Amino acid sequence: MKNNQTPEIAIETKNLFIFYGSFAAVSEVNLKIEKQKVTAIIGPSGCGKSTLLRAFNRMNDFVPSSYVTGEVLLSGQNLYGSNIDPVEVRRRIGMVFQKPNPFPKSIYENIAWGARINGFKGNMDELVEQSLRGAALWEEVKDQLQKSAYELSGGQQQRLCIARTIAIQPDIILMDEPASALDPISTLRIEELMQELKKNYTIIIVTHNMQQAARVSDYTAMMMLEKDGSRSGTVIEFSETKKIFTNPKDKRTEDYVTGRFG
Amino acid sequence: MIRKTFESEIQQVKDEVLLLGSMVEHAIIGSVEALKKRDIKASEKIMAEDKEINKKRFAIENQLMILIATQQPMAHDLRLLASCMEIISELERMGDYAKGIANINVRMGDEPLLKPLIDIPRMAQKGADMLHRALTAFVNEDVEAARSIPVEDDEVDGLYNQIYHELMMYIIQDPKTIERANWLLWVAHNLERVADRVTNICERTIFIATGEFSEIKSSDDEFWKGQKK
């Protein structure tokens, strides 16, 4: 945010509820995610972090009986509006998963494939190089682009998935525990990469690793199950990361970040 | 209870800070007592004990570093451990003031005191008492006490001003007293600084409890306000 300017909002939820059948897995979420920042979603297991993350690009649509009420606004447009194509939503809001999931194809094809089906008509070699550079992988793979993606290490595969995501130039990148299956050095690489990526993209990350949230994010949303015993998760505190980890306002956040709950 | 080990280690650090505080308290009172009685041996003992204070401070610092590195404290825990780092440094400096007073007594040699000490022991007693209560407030995270103790610094400043003016009178009346007056002025100055550092500890206690940095007025400012340009 520039001084004295209203921060630019990339995506916003308004009174968002996410249901599985009659069960509200996530209740009443009102979040404004700032553009070109990293926002972390933290909270104990089963509080709806991943469900909320998946609502940002309609991945929950794949779960039968799931539906939302309220709104998710991308540049002011409700992603759950009747005229919205969910495929287009997922093109504009990419996702990186916990376990690297490259296609069983070459490194090159992993990037080219998505771009091609999205109608990319430019210089493919350039796009592949640019995307791999953007994901800090180019130097390691530039001489072996035809090699199978499966031959890469876990950390490299995850960066390839990030390269694949940025190849189609999304507005937002969602990351669901992107480093939890990686070793510490690969984890730090991904974290460092996120700082580069946020110069061009807005990132929302779900993580169980609180130190990681503290290191990588600008804002943190703390989720917890509602007190009413409904087993429904909600955001109990949303603030700058530095405040969440030094002086949280909610006692439950304090207990969670200090490791006394969850 | 989750984090039982960490909590007992935090408690241990707090106990060690209290122990360091009581060593310093003892040094402050002892240094003035020794000066009052012109007991050089007692002063030499206090100077030697200052090494123990310094050692204890470094041991606590080491303990804090290990806890920060291995436990990754957050929120209240982080504020507490980071503040302990500050508090032990304040205590160690207070120990230095006591050592300074002891040193003055040793350096005075056979010279008699310029005047019997009345206000200086009062200052020492008041400063040590404030320190004691400030550390109790720290352990209990008693914000109310932490805010009220520094107000008592005015009393210490009042005594300091009184001593200052009294010693100036001696100097004006007989310039040969300059050196002996100056020694006592240094003693009073050290004691005045002790009370100032108590204020810093109280500020830390408020920070630990509330997360807010609040600067309580500096008595230095008050003192200089009272002096002519």
Boltz contact constraints between the chains, C-beta under 6 A:
constraints:
  - contact:
      token1: [A, 211]
      token2: [B, 72]
      max_distance: 6.0
  - contact:
      token1: [A, 245]
      token2: [B, 74]
      max_distance: 6.0
  - contact:
      token1: [A, 247]
      token2: [B, 211]
      max_distance: 6.0
  - contact:
      token1: [A, 248]
      token2: [B, 75]
      max_distance: 6.0
  - contact:
      token1: [A, 254]
      token2: [B, 75]
      max_distance: 6.0
  - contact:
      token1: [A, 257]
      token2: [B, 74]
      max_distance: 6.0
  - contact:
      token1: [A, 257]
      token2: [B, 75]
      max_distance: 6.0
  - contact:
      token1: [A, 258]
      token2: [B, 74]
      max_distance: 6.0
  - contact:
      token1: [A, 258]
      token2: [B, 75]
      max_distance: 6.0
  - contact:
      token1: [A, 258]
      token2: [B, 77]
      max_distance: 6.0
  - contact:
      token1: [A, 259]
      token2: [B, 3]
      max_distance: 6.0
  - contact:
      token1: [A, 260]
      token2: [B, 2]
      max_distance: 6.0
  - contact:
      token1: [A, 260]
      token2: [B, 3]
      max_distance: 6.0
